[in-house]
C-alpha cells in the first residue's frame, strides 16, 4: 500500500495473490481478479477510479485483461501469472494483442537477453512468441527475484518510450518493478468552443430586413432551409476554440496538499504499529490534530461555497424554490458512462465501423413495420380502414388547422429551456431564444403556411441520435443502450402548436381520463402515487383486499402500430385537418454514438414518435381498454 502511494501509480498488477484478493482492498482503486490454478496463484489488476477501465472477458487461467480509457492513448493491460507446473498456450493471447498493449507479470521464464544468467525452455518459447507478435522486452536496472539472480517478472509492450525500474522495497520474495511511459499521460486539457453571443445577436438584428424581403421572394420551404443554414453558419463563424483544463478538483490546492500530508502520517503510524506491535504516541497525537484541522478546513470551505450558492440563487431569480432544485439537479445528476466497445453474442467488438453496423442493424430491425396476420380479421379490418382513410385524406378539401400567432409562438419559446444541444440542423434552444421579434414573425408565417396545407415538413424527418450506455460497468449490448433523439428545435415548437390543438380536441371530447398523469400539464407522477396510497388506505379501513397490477409495455412508443393508431383516432372523430401529411410516415435517422467518435450513418425506415404522438398513444390505449370492456 505504501509503495502504491509512494510511486503514485494509477495502475497496479499483483501476481500470486492467492486468497488475499478478497481481503486486500486498495482505496480509490477498482480491482479485477482472476482465480489461479493453485492456492497461491491468481492475478489482480487495480485501476485508479479517476480512470475508466473495462475488463475483457476471457477464460484463460491466471490472466486478467483490462482496457484503460482516460489517457492520451487507450492502453490494454494483460496481467499474467505463469507457475512452474502450468501448461499454457501463448497463442490463446494473440486475439487480445492490440495497439497499446502492455503484457506484464510473473512468467517464471529466464533468458540471458532479459537479465538472467541462462535461458530455459520456457524462455525460448516465450522469446519466439514475442518476436512473432512484434512485442518489445522492457529491461530493468536489476533482477526481480530475491532468492536468485533470475529475472522472471517480465514486461513486454508495443508502445514506444517505455522505461522499467526495479524498486528495492517490500517484504515479498520478488522486488516490485515500476513501469513509466513518456509518450502516454493524462489528458488534463481540452478544447472547448467559445461563442460571442453578443455579436451573434447584433448580426441577426442587422440582417432582419434582408430575411423579411427574402421570404417574400422565395417559397416558404426554401426560405426556411436557407434561414436555418444561416443560423448554423453564423454560429460556426463566431466560434473560437480555447484550451482549458478538463478536470477541476473539488477542493482547493492547499487542502489537497494537507490531505496528502495526513495520509503519509497515517500510513507511517499504522506501519510502525504493525511492525513494533505498539504505536508511536507522538505520531498518534500529530495524526489526530492534523485530521481535526483538515476536517475543519473542509467544513469551512464547503460552508462558504454553499452560502455563496444560496445567495446567488436568491439574488438572481424570482422563483427561488424552483431555481434551487433546478441548480441542485445539475449538480447531482448521474452521468452515463461512455462506451467504445459493444458486446455482440459471445464476442466483443471495438472497431468503430463494426459498432456502427451493429447499432444500425439493431435499430433497423427494431423499426420494422409490424407484421400483419392475414388470418386475423381484426388486422385485416384495420388495414382496410387505413387504406380508406388514406384515400379520404387525399380527396379531403379541409381548410387546415387554426392558424397560430406571434404571441403563441413567443410563449412557447419563452418556456423552452436555454439548452445549447442541437439536432442535425445545429440550431439550439439557446439560439432561438436570441432571435429578434421580426424573425419570430417570419417563423409564424412558415407555421401558418404548413398548418393551412395540413403538411409536416419532410426536412424535419431527420434527427441526430446520441446513444447512451445504460450500464454502470461493463460492456453494453445493443439492447442495453438508450438512444436519445435530438430533433430540430423548430420542429418541437411546431409540434407544441399542434399539441395544443390536439389537446383541446381530446379534452373537449372527454377522451383523456382524469387519472391520466403522464404527458399532461400540472399532472405529476406524485399525484398518482398519492391517489394510489389513498385508495389503499380506504380499502384497509374497510377491511377490503387491494390488488395492484403493474404493466410495463416494452418500447411502447417505438413499436406502436401507426395504422391502428390512425384508425382508432379517426373512429374517435378526429378531424381530417389534424392528420398532417408525413407525420406518421417513415423517417430517416442520423445515428451518432456517445463515445465522442462520429458513428454517423443514415438509418431509413425508422418511425419517430414525437411529443404529440405520445399523448395520442395514451388516449389510444385508454380507448382500447374501454372498447374491450
N, C-alpha and C positions, 0 to 999 in steps of 0.2 A: 504493500500500500504506500509506504514512504517513497519507494522508488518511482511509482507512477506519478506522484505529485512532484518529486524531485526533478525528473526529466520532462514533466509536463506533457506526457504522451496522450494524444486523443484516441489511439488505437493500441490495444494490448492483446497478445496471443499467449495463452497459457497451455502447456502440454503436461501430461501425466497428472492431471488434477484429481483423478480418482473420484471419491465421494465428496471431496471438498467443494465441488462446484455448487452444491445445493446449500452450503452454509457460508461460502465466501462470496460476499457481495461488494462490488466496488461502487461507492456512492456516486451518483450523477453519471453512471455508465449503463448502457444496455448490454446484456450478456446473451451470447449464443453458444450453446453447448451441444457436443456430440459424444455420446457414450462410447467408451473404449471396449476393447476385446478382453481386457483383464481388469482386476480390481484397482490397479493404479493407472490405468490408461485414461483416454478421453482427451478432448481438446475443447478449449473455451476461448472465444474471442469477445472482448468487451469494446464497445464503441461509445465515445462520449456523446451525451444526449444533445449536444449542440450540433451534431452531425446527423444526417439521415442515413439509416442503414437498412438494407433489405437482405434477408437471408435467402440463398439459393438452395432449394430443396435437393438433397442428394442422399442416396442410400449407401455411400462409401463409408466404411468404418473408419473411426479416428480421423475424420475430416470435416471441417467446417468451412463453408464458403459464404462470404458476405460481400455485398456491394455497398460502397460508401459514396454518398452524394453530399454536396455542400462544399466541396473543394474546387480548386481551379480546374481540376480534371477528375472525372469519375474513376475510381480505382476499385479493384477487386482483391480482397484478401482471402487467400486459401491457407488455412492453418492445418498442419499435419503432425500427427504423432505416429511413428512407424517403429513399433517394438521389434525386438530381435526375432521373435517367433512368428510374426505375422507375414503371410504371403500377400503381396499387393501387386496389382497390375496397374502400372503407371498410365497405360493407355486410357484407363477409365477417367483420368483427369483431363484428357485432351479436349473434350467438348466445352470445358469450363475455362479454357485459356483464351482470354480476350485481350485487347489492348488495355494497358494499365493494370496488369496482374502482378501481384506480389505473392510468391509462394514461399512460405516460411514454416519452420517447425523443427522438431527433433526427428531426424531421418535415420539415426544410427548407421550412417554410411560415411566412410572415410575415403579421401583421395589426397594424394600428395600435392595436387594442384589447389586444394581447398584448405590448406593449413595443417594437414595431418602428416605423419611420418611415412605412412604407407597407404596403399589403395586396396580395398577389399572388393569382393564380388558385387555387393550391393552398390558400392561407389561407382564401379564400372558401368553397370546397367543404368544407374541414375544419371551419370555423366552423358551417356549416349542419348538418353531420352531428352535431356536438357538441350543438347545441341540440335536434335531434330526439331524441337519446338521453339528454337531461337530465343531461349532464355539465357540470361547472364547471371553468373555467380557473383554475389556481393561479398568481397573479403572483409575480414575484421582485423583488428590490431592484435588479437590473441585468440588462442583456442578456447572453447566454451566449456570443456569438461574439467572438473576439479580433480578427478581421480587419475587422469592420464593426459597425454599430450594430444589426444584426438580432438578434432573439431567436427562435432556431429550435429550442432544446431546451425542449419544452413538456411540461406535466403537466396532465392532466385527471382528475377524480375525482367520484364521487357521495358521498364522505364529507364530514362536517362538521368544522369547526375544524382545517383543514389549512393549514400555512404552508410557504412555499418560500423558500429563500435561496441566492443565488449566492455561491460561495466563490472568492476570487481566489487560486487555488493550483494548481500543476501546470504542466507543460510542453506540454500538448495545445493545439490551436488552439481549444478550447472551454473555457470556465470550467465547472467542475462545480457542480451545484446539490444542495442538501440539503433533503429534504422531512421535515417534522415534523408529527405529529398529536397534538393534546391529548386527543382522545377515544379513542385506542387505545393501549394499553400492555401490558406483560407481566403475566400472571396469576401473581402471586407468592404469593398467599394462597388458601386454600380452606377449606371447611367439612368437618370430619371428625366422625363420631359418637363420643361418649364415653359408655360404659355403666358404671354402678356395679354390677359383678357381685356384690359382697358383699351388697348389698340384694336383688339378684335371688335369690340362693341362700337368704337369710333368709326371703323371702316364700314360696318353694317349701316350706320346712320348716314354716312356719306353716299352710299350706293343705293339707298332705298328708292329714290326716284327712278333710277335705272331699272330696277327689278319690277316696279309698277308698270313702266312702259313696255317692258319685255312681255309681261303677262297679257297685255292687250294685243301683242303681235303674234305670239305663239299659241299652240294648243296647250290646254291645261296640263296634260301628261308630260309633254316635252318641257314646259316651263318648270314644272316641279322637279323633274330629274336634273335639270341644269342648276336649279336653285340649291338642291341638296349637295350636288358635287361642289358647288361654290363654297358652301358652309364647311365642308370637309377639307377642301383645298386651302382655304384661308387659315384653318386651324393648323394644318401641316406647315404652312409658310411661316407662321408665327411661333413655331415650336423650336425651342433650343434645348439641347440635351446637356445636362450638367451632371458631373460626377459627384456622388455623395456616398456617405457611409451607409451600408446596408443595415447594419445592426447597431442598436444603441443600448448600452447597459441600463438595467432598471435602477441601478444605484450609482451615485457619483463615484469618481475615481478614488477619492480619499477613503470612502467607506470600503470599497473593494480591496484596497491595499490593507486596511485594518483587518478585514476578514481573512486575508491571506496570512497575516501575522498570527492571528488567533489559531488558524489551522495548523501552522507549524508548531506553535507551543503545545497544542493539544496532542499532536502526533508524538512529540518528544516526551510528553508526560506519560502517555499510555504505553509507549515503547519501553521507557525506563521502568515503569511499574510491572510490566510483563517480564522483563529480564531479571530485575532485582527482587521482585515479589512485594515491594513496597514503594509507594510513590514518593516523589520529591515534594516536600511540603511547600517549599518556596515556589516551585513551578505551579503547584495547585492553587496557591493564593494568587499568583500572577495570572493564571488562566481564568480564574473566577472574576477578577477585577476587569481584565480586558474584555471578557464576554459581556459583562454588565455594561461597560462603557459603549461597546459596539451596538448592543441591543437598544440602548437609549438613543444613540445617534440615528439608527434606522427608524425608530419610532418618531423622533422629532422630524426627520426628513419626510417621512410619509404623511405625517400630520400636516406639515406645511404644504405639501403637494395637494392633499385632499381639500384643505381650506381654500387654496387657490382655485381648485377645480370648481368648488361650490360657488365661490364669489364670481367666477367667470360666467357661470350659467345664470345666476341671479341678476347680473348686470347687463346681460345682452339679450335676454329672452323675456317675453311676457308670460308665456305658459311655462312656469318653472318645473312643474311636475313632469310634463311630457318631455321637456328638454333634458331633465335629469335622467330619465330612463332611456332616452334616445342615446345620450352620450355613454351611459353605462353599458348598453348593449353592444356598442362598438368596442369597448374595452374588453369585455368578457366573451365576445363572440368566438366560438370554437372555430378553428381553421381546419380545412381538409388537407390531407397530405397529398402532394403531387405524386404522380407515378410516371415512371419511364419504362416500365415493363408490364406485360399483360400475360396472365395465365390462360392458356388455351389447352383444354384437355389435360394431359399429363405433362405437357411441355410449357416452357416459359419463353416468350419472345421479347426481344429488346430492340429490334430494328424498327425504326420509325415507320417505314413503309409497310412492314408487316402488321404493326399495331393499327395503322390507318386502315388497312384492308380488312382486318378482323372486325374493327368497330363499324366499318361500312357495311359488311355483310350482316352483322348483328342488327343494326338499326334498319337495314333494308328488309330483313325477314320480319322484324317487329312491325314494320309499317305496311305489310301486305294487306290487301283488302280481305275482309272476312270471306271465308268460303260459304257459298250458298248451297244449302242442301236441296237438290231438285225434288226430293221426295217429301219435303216438309211443306205442307200447304201454307203455313204462316209465312215462310220465307218467300215462297212464290208470290203470295198476295202482296207483300211489302215491295218486292221488286216491280211488280206490275203497277202498283200505285205510284212508285217513284218515277217510272217512265212517263206515266200520265202527268205527274207533277212537272216534270221537265218540259213536256210539250205545252202545258198550261202556262208556265213561266215564260216560255219563248214567245207565245202568242199574246201575253199579257200587255195591256196598254196602260198599266198603272202609272200614275204621275210621279211616283217616287216617295221617299220619306220626307218628313218635315225638315225644313232647312235649319241649319244651325246658325249661330250668331257669334259676333266677336266677344260678347260678354260670356257666353257659354264656354267657348274655347279658352278664353283668358282664365276663367275659374279653374278649368281642368289643368292648365299649365301651372297655375299658382299652387295647386295641391300636389303637383309632382315633386318627388324628391330630387334634390340637386345632384344626382349621381353623374359621374363622368364616364361610366362604362357606356359603350355604344355598340350598335349592331354592325351589320355589314356596310351600312352607309356612312359610318364613322360620325354620326350626329348623335350627341348625348343629350340627356335631360338638361344638363348644365348649359349647353349651347342654346337650347330652345328658350330657356328662361332669360337669356340675354337678348332675345330678339326684340327690336323696337315694335311698337303697335302697328306700324304700316305693314310689316312682314306678317303679322298675325292676321291682318285683314286679307292679304293675298292668300294666306293659307285657308282661311274660311271660304274664299271663293272656290278653291280647289275642292274642299269638302262638300260644298253645296252642289258642285257640278257632278261629283260622283254619287251623291245621295239622290240627285234628280234622275240620273241614269240607272240607279239601282245596281251600281257596279263597285266591286272591291278591286283596287288597282293590282295588276299582276306583279309589278315590281316589288310589292311588299311580301310576296310569297317566298322570299329567301331570307334566311336568318343564320347568324353565326352561333354555333353551339359550343359551349365550354363543357368538357366532360370532367366532372368531379369524382373523386375517389370516395366511396362510402366507407372503406375500411379504415381502421385506426392503425393497423400494422399489417404487413404482408403485401403480397402482390395481388391486385384485384383481377377478377374475371370480367367479361363484358357486362354481365348482368349485375355486377357489383359496382357499376359506375352510374352516376346520375347526370344525365345531360341537361344543361341549362341553356335555354334558347334566348339569345339576345336579338330581339326583334327591332325593326326600325321604329324609332321613337315616335315619328309622326303617325305610324300605323296604330300605336297604342292610344294616341289622342283620338284618332278616328273611331277606334273601337269603343272608347268610352262614350263618344257621342251616340253610337249605335246602342250601346248597353243601356243608356238612359231611356231610349225609346222602347227597347225590348222589355225592360223592367216595368215601364208604365203599362205596356200591354199585358204582361204576365200578372202583375199585381191587380190591375183593373179587372181582370177576368178571374181573380181569386185562384190562380193556379199554383202559387207558391204557398206551401203550408206555413203556418205561424211558427212551428217548431224548427223550421229550417234556419240554421245559423250560418253555414258556410257561404262565402261569396256574397254576403248581404251587408249593407251598411248598418252599423250600430248593432249587429247581431254577432256576438262573440262566442267562442267555444266555451268560455267560462259560464255564459248564460245557460248553455245546455247542460253543463256539469251540475250547476246549482239546481236546474229543473229536475234532473235525474235524482239528485240527492233528496230533493223534496218529495218526489214520488216514492222513493224507498222509505223515507220516514213516515209518510202517510200510511203505507202498507204495513209497516211494522207496528204502528199504533193500532191498526185494525186487525192485527194478527193474520195478515194475508201474505202468502209467499210471493216473492218477486222474482221473475225470470228475466234475465238480460241476455240478449243475443247481439253480439258484435260481429259485423260483417265488413271485411276489407276487400274491395274489388281491386285486384292486381292490375295496374296500368289502365285504370278505368277510362281516363281521359284520352290516353293514347290509342286505345283499341276500340273506341266507340264506333258503332255501326252507323255511318253517316246517312246511308239511305233510310234506315229505320228511324233515325232521329228526325230527319226532314219530314217523313211521312207522318210521324206522331205529331209534330208541330203543326202540320197542315190540317190534321184531324182536329186539333185544338183551335182551329180557325185563326191561325197566324196569317196576317195579311201578306199578300204576294209581294208587297213593297219591301218587306223585311227579309225576303230571301234574296240576298245580294249575290250577284254573279261572281263566281270564282272564290267565294268564301269557303265552301266545303270541297273545293277541287283539290287535286293532288298538288302538293307544294314541292319546292326544292329546298334543300338544307345545305348550308355550308357547315362543315364539321371541323372544329379546332380543339385539340386536346389541351388539357390544363397544365401540362408539364412545361409550358413555355416554348416548346418546339412546335413549329407550324404543321400539325397534321391537318391538312386542308384538302377537302375533296367535295365534290358535288354529289349529293345523295338525292336522287329523284324518287318520286312516288312515296313521299313521306307526308302524312297528314299532320297539319299543325292545328292544335286546339287552342284558341285564343280565349281571352277573358270572357267574352260574351258566350262562347260555346260552353264553358264550364257551367255557367248559370243555367243555360238551356238544358244541359245534360241532367242537372239535378231535378229540373222540372220534369224531364222525360222519365227519369227513374221513378219519381213520385207518381206520375200519371200511369206508368206500367203497373205499379202496386195497386192503384185504385181500380184500374181496369181489370186486373186479375181478380181482385176481391169481388 
